[in-house]
Amino acid sequence: MKIRIPASTSNIGPGFDTLGLALNRYLFLSATLGNEQGKEPVISVTGNGREHIATDSKNLVYCGMAALAKAADRSPADVFRGLQLRLENGIPSCGGVGGSGAAIAGGVFLANEMLHTELSTEEMLRVAVALEGHPDNVSAALMGGLTINSFDDEDLHCRSIKITGPLAVVACSPNFQVLTQQARQILPREISLRDAVVNIENVAALVAALIEGDFEALRYVTGDRLHERYRAGLIPGFEDVRKAALGAGALSFNISGSGPTVFSFATENLQDIGEAMEKAFAVHGKMAKYEIMTIENEGAKVVG
């Protein structure tokens, strides 16, 4: 069995821990089962970040598979006896484009298919969120498109909206890491009422603009007052990279997830925008690589 899971960006400025957006870079997973009693999983990795991805039971794909099995009251050691798992990773590994979310969501989806447990997408999402800790990237990986997540007490609700039109995502990944834990620890525990109102305004207008295809509105609806001003300090040259992207014709500029990848929405001058961001990072002594991506409206799916 082979499945495909998309990359994603999250937050999109004001939608902190709420919005996810699937992108057309993919993690491919292939799995077979043997009959060896008690044999540990054999995991192989090719592609981006292969030197850093675990090949034992700590592998995030396997963790997702085990979590799904436990949610279905099955023993991972029994149902995945003799597992041979292959990862082909086409998702950039610098951080911020949903690599871990794709791995966890992919493992959950793969296990659901292999074990014929027939959990719904919403049930799989709950299993994935319990591992990831927040729903934005895993929901985009599972469902595709623009995902909007909300909680009613402990109950998670997610909607996936398909986005059409000539909108590209120009992402630029500098060659250093920002730990998600560090990016969360620097955030304030309280914010002003005015900042909260601005974010509510922007996230509502952002969702409306993407649904309607009003991409020019992205120039003013992606502003954030909850997290980006604090996380920008973890990304050397952030302000200069922002100015370079907008000066080259970008519609917007935001941190992708918790960073360090940054991205712009654009409909033209895509290469110019990417090159401008790379050069701005280089001025601050940071090598970076840009990629031009599009929105992926399909989530995790069986492809073989």
N, C-alpha and C positions, 0 to 999 in steps of 0.2 A: 504494500500500500504506500502511496506517495501523496503528500498533501502540500499545499502552498499557503503561506501566511504572509500578509503584507507588513511592511514597515509602517511607521506612523509618526506624526508629530502631535504634540499635546499642548494644552492651554491656549495656544493661538492668541497670546496676549492676555485678554481679560478673563478667559474661561478657565481659571486656575482649578485643576483637579476635576474639571467638568467636561471640557471639550476634547475630543480626539479626532484625528483626521488621517485616514489610511492613505499610504503613498505607494507608488509602483516600484518598490524594491522588495525583494522577497526572501524569506527563509523557506527552504524546501526540506521536508522530513520524509524519510523512508524507513519502514520498520518491518521486520519479520520476527516470528517467534519460533523457538526450537523446543526440544523436549528435555533439555538438561535440567535435572532436579537441582534447585538451589543455585544455579549458575548466575553470577553477576551480569548485569547488562553490558554488552559490548557496544561502545559508542565511538563513532568516528566523525571527524569534522573537517570539512573543506571550506574554502572561501574566506571571507573577511573575519578577522579576529580569531582565527583557528588556534593561534598560539596561546590565547587567553581563555578559551571556552573549556570548561571542565568536561572530562570524558569518563566520569564515574557517577555515582548516585547523586552527586551535588549538581549535576547538569540541570539547568532550568527546564529543559524540555522534559527530562525524566521526572523532575519534581512535579511538573504539571500533570504528567501521566499518573504518577502515584497518588496525587491529590484527588484526581477524578475517580480512580479506583476505590479509594477510601470513602469518598462521598457516595459511592454505589455499594458500600459494604462489601468490598472485595479486597483481598490481600494482594498488594502489589507484587510481593515476592512470589506468589502463586500464579497470578494471571499473566505476569510478564517474565515467567521463567524462560531463560534462553533468549531474551530479547536482543536483537541486533538493530541498532538505531543509527541512522546516518543523517547528518546535518549538512546541508549545502547552503552556506550563508551568503546571501547577496546584499544584506543590510549593512550599511556603514557602521563600523564598530567604535567610532570615536565617542559616542554617547549623545543622546538627545533625539534619536529617530526610532525609538521603540524596539530596540533589539531584544531587551529582556522581556518586554511585554509580548512580542511575537513568539518568543521561546516558550513562555508560560502558557499563553493562549493556544499555541500550536500543540503543546503536550496534552493539554486538556482535550482539545478537539480530536487529536489523534487517538487518544485512549477511548474516547466516546465511540469512535468509529470501530476500533479494534475489538472492544468489549461488547459492542451492540447494546449499550446501556440506554440509548435513545433519550438522553437528557436533552431538554430544550436549550436553545441558545441562551436564554435567561439563566437557566440552571448552570450551564457551563460557565457563564460570565461570573456568577457568584463564586464558583470554585476558583476561578482565575484571580478574582479580586482579593480573595482571602490570602493568596500567595503574594501578589504584587503590591497590595496595600492601597491602591487607588485604581479607579476604573478607566481612566481616559485612554491609555495606550492599549490595554487588553481588549477593551470594547471595540476599538477601531480595528484591531487585528482580527477579532472574531467576526465582526459584522460589516466592516468596510464603510466607505463614505465618511460623512461627518457624524460623529456620535455625540449625543447629548445625554449626560448622566446626572441623575438626581437621586437623593435618598429620602425615603419616608421612614423616619426612625432608622431601623436597620435594613429596611427593604430597599434594594437598588432597582431603579427603573432606567432603562436606556432606550433611546430612539436613534435609529440610523437613517440619515437623510442622504440621498444620492445627489451629488453635485455635478452639474454639467457645464459645459462652456470652456473656452480657451484659457483656463487658468493654470499657471504653472507655479511650482514651489522651487525656488532656488535656495538650496541649503548649502551652508559653508561650515565645514568641520575643522577647527584648529586641532593641531596635534598635541593635545594634552587632555587630561581627564578632570571632570568636576564630579565629585561624589554626590549622589543624590541626598545622602544623609546630611552632608555639609550644606548643600543648597537649601535644605529645609530648615536647618538649625539657625540660619542667619535671618529667617523671616520673623517679623514682629508678631507678638501674640495678640495685639490689638491694633486696630486701624481706626481712622476717623470716619464719622458718618459720611462726610463728603466724599472721601475716597471710595467707600462702599457704594455710594450712589453712582459715581462715575463708572465703576466697573459693571454695575447692573445695567446702566444705559448702554455701555459699549458692547457687552456680550449679547444683549438682545438685538442691537442693531447689526452686529456681526453675523449672527445666525440668519437674520432676515436678508442681509445683503448676499450671503452665499446661496441661500435658497432661491432668491430672485435673479441671481446672476448679475447683480449690480456691483461689479468688481471695482469700479471707481470709488465706491464707498469705503473700500478697504484702506484708503488713505487716512481715514479718520476714526474707524471703529475698532482698531486693534490696540489702542492704548490701554495700558494697565497701571494700576496703583497698588496692587497687592504684593507682587513678587519681583517683577523685573528690575525695578530700581535698586533692589538689594542684591540680586544675583548678578547684575551687571558688573559689580566689583570683582567677581570671580573670573571674569573674562577680560584679559588685558586687551586694550584697544577697542572696547565695546562701542564707545560713542563715535570713534572715527570710522569703524566698520559700518555703523548705522548710517552715518552721513554719506559714506561712499556708495552704499547700496541705493539709498534714496536719490542721490545725485546721478546715478547711472540709469534711473528710470523705474526703480522698484515702487510698488504700490504701498508696501508696508515693510516693517522690520521687527522681528521678535526673536526671543530665545525659544529654541525648540525644546520642550520639556524643561528639564532642569539644567540643560546645557551640557557641554560648551557649544554644541552646534547652534548656529543662528540661521534664520531663514527669512526670505522675502516672498510675498506673493507678487506675481508679475504676469503680464500678458504679452510683453515685448521686451526687446533688449536683454534677453535672458543671459546670454554669454557675457555681455558687458557687465551685468550686475554681479555675476559670479566672479569674474576677474577682478572687479573693483573691490569686492570683499577680501579676496585672497591677498591683494596688494596691501590693503589697509592692515590686515593681520601681520603681514611681513614687516611693515614699518615698525611694529611693536615686537619684532623678533619671534613671531610665531608662524610656523609653516601651517598652511591650511589647504584644504581641497574642497572645491565646490562641486555640486551635482545638481542637475536640472531634473526635477521629478514632476509627475502629474498625480492627480487624485485617483486613488483606486476605489471604485465603488463596490467591489466584491471583497468579502472577508475570507476567512479560512475556507478552503475547499479541497476536495479530493481531486487529484489530477492524474492519478494512475494507480 
